[in-house]
Amino acid sequence: VQLVESGGGSVQAGGSLRLSCAASGYAAYSVYCRAWFRQATGKEREVVARIYSDGRTHYADSVQGRFAVSRVDANNTLYLQMDHLKPEDTAMYFCTAGPEVSGCSGYWGQGTQVTVSS
């Protein structure tokens, strides 16, 4: 099972980025929930957004209304559209996949860095 993130980079506050996460090595990702986590330097890892197999979504309060998670199961890809970025969004972003009982985090990618400058 492999999860590979892309789309990170540096952007000024107020800007946008779109992260992608390609999954491979498992034929039934559609039954898994998927999630994005992030970890800033010196801080604990936190969940950013989850999307369940039935399309339900959940967002952290800090990104509600600014970020949008989506998934295309036909190509096993997860997305995170990030708008109105703030310096406090600076972190390493990880995509995950797994059953709901695992918090959608049975499998992890290597992460992609997002840096937002003021």
Secondary structure as UniProt FT lines:
FT   STRAND          2..6
FT   STRAND          9..12
FT   TURN            13..14
FT   STRAND          17..24
FT   TURN            27..28
FT   HELIX           29..31
FT   STRAND          33..39
FT   TURN            41..42
FT   STRAND          46..51
FT   TURN            53..54
FT   STRAND          57..59
FT   TURN            61..66
FT   STRAND          67..72
FT   HELIX           73..75
FT   STRAND          77..82
FT   HELIX           87..89
FT   STRAND          91..98
FT   HELIX           100..102
FT   STRAND          107..108
FT   STRAND          112..117
//
